Amino acid sequence: MATLDHVALTVKDLGEAVKFYSEVLGFQVLKVKKKPELGVAYALLQAGQAVLEIISPLKGKPLTQKPAGEGLEGVTAKLCGRAGFNHISLRVENLEEACERLKGRGVKILMELKPGGGGSKLAFFTDPEGNLVELVEKP
């Protein structure tokens, strides 16, 4: 049986993304490396057992697709309005405290304390590149 190894995001600014995911969301930076032969730089970050790979083109190569959290109105549209990557979900112990901490770091919460399935509570925000991130507190 297969298990999920990692999730990868492509971003314009690797340094800004690594700073956000490590300093604001508490991910541990495992590696940051350039691969000139592939035309990219990348970082591996870890939160619990989950690994996030962040990839950025070298030499200002343009990105061709907007992330799920960019250019759409409302969180529901952001969740369902595109094919491909949708969002990253992070489990937290206390959603209210997590939202307040993020607001204190200048993060705009798009939807806060929405009831989810099975008694869970949800909140949504975007990273600096516009990728949609969900926080979930489970009972």
C-alpha positions in Angstrom: 0.0 0.0 0.0 1.3 3.5 -0.8 1.6 6.3 1.7 1.9 10.0 1.1 5.6 11.0 1.1 5.3 14.8 0.6 3.3 17.7 -1.0 5.1 20.2 -3.3 4.2 23.8 -4.1 5.8 26.0 -6.8 6.3 29.6 -5.7 7.9 32.8 -7.2 9.9 33.6 -4.1 11.5 30.7 -2.3 13.0 32.7 0.5 9.7 34.4 1.4 7.8 31.1 1.3 10.4 29.3 3.5 10.3 32.2 6.0 6.5 32.1 6.1 6.2 28.3 6.6 9.0 28.2 9.1 8.6 31.4 11.1 4.8 31.9 10.9 3.6 28.3 10.8 6.4 26.6 12.7 7.6 24.1 10.1 11.2 22.8 10.5 13.5 23.6 7.6 15.2 20.3 6.6 17.0 21.5 3.4 17.3 24.5 1.0 19.2 23.8 -2.2 19.7 25.1 -5.8 19.6 22.7 -8.7 20.9 24.8 -11.6 20.9 21.8 -14.0 17.1 21.6 -13.4 16.6 25.4 -13.4 15.1 25.4 -9.8 15.8 25.9 -6.2 13.9 24.0 -3.5 13.4 23.6 0.2 12.1 20.7 2.3 10.2 21.6 5.4 8.6 19.3 8.0 5.7 19.6 10.4 5.1 16.4 12.4 5.3 13.6 9.9 4.3 15.8 7.0 6.9 17.1 4.5 6.4 20.1 2.3 8.6 20.7 -0.7 8.7 24.3 -2.0 10.1 24.7 -5.5 11.0 28.0 -7.2 12.3 28.6 -10.7 15.7 30.1 -11.0 16.5 33.2 -13.1 13.1 34.7 -12.8 11.3 32.1 -14.9 7.6 33.1 -14.9 4.9 30.9 -13.3 2.0 30.1 -15.6 -0.8 29.2 -13.2 -2.3 31.2 -10.3 -2.7 29.3 -7.0 -6.1 28.2 -5.7 -6.3 31.1 -3.3 -5.7 33.9 -5.8 -8.1 35.6 -8.2 -11.3 34.0 -6.9 -14.0 35.5 -4.6 -14.9 33.7 -1.4 -13.4 30.6 0.3 -16.0 28.2 -1.2 -15.0 29.4 -4.7 -11.3 29.0 -3.7 -11.9 25.5 -2.6 -13.9 24.3 -5.6 -13.0 26.7 -8.4 -9.9 25.0 -9.9 -8.5 21.7 -11.0 -5.2 20.6 -9.5 -3.7 21.8 -6.2 -6.4 23.0 -3.8 -5.1 23.7 -0.3 -2.8 22.5 2.5 -4.5 21.5 5.8 -2.8 21.9 9.1 -4.2 20.4 12.3 -4.0 22.6 15.4 -4.9 22.0 19.1 -6.7 25.3 19.6 -8.0 27.1 16.5 -8.8 30.4 18.2 -5.3 30.7 19.6 -3.8 29.8 16.2 -5.9 32.4 14.4 -4.9 35.1 16.9 -1.2 34.2 16.6 -1.5 34.4 12.8 -3.3 37.7 12.9 -0.5 39.0 15.2 2.0 38.1 12.4 0.0 40.1 9.9 -1.9 37.1 8.3 -5.4 37.9 7.1 -7.8 35.1 8.0 -10.3 34.6 5.1 -12.8 32.5 7.0 -12.5 31.9 10.7 -14.1 29.3 13.0 -16.3 27.6 10.4 -17.9 24.4 11.6 -16.5 21.3 9.7 -17.4 17.7 9.6 -17.4 15.5 12.7 -17.5 18.5 15.1 -14.2 20.0 13.8 -13.6 23.8 13.4 -11.9 25.3 10.4 -10.2 28.5 9.3 -8.6 29.5 6.0 -5.9 32.0 5.0 -3.3 32.3 2.2 0.4 32.1 2.2 2.4 35.0 0.7 2.1 33.4 -2.8 -1.7 33.1 -2.6 -1.8 29.3 -1.8 -4.8 28.4 0.3 -4.1 27.0 3.8 -6.7 25.5 6.1 -6.4 25.2 9.9 -8.5 22.4 11.4 -9.2 21.7 15.1 -10.6 18.2 15.7 -12.6 17.3 18.8 
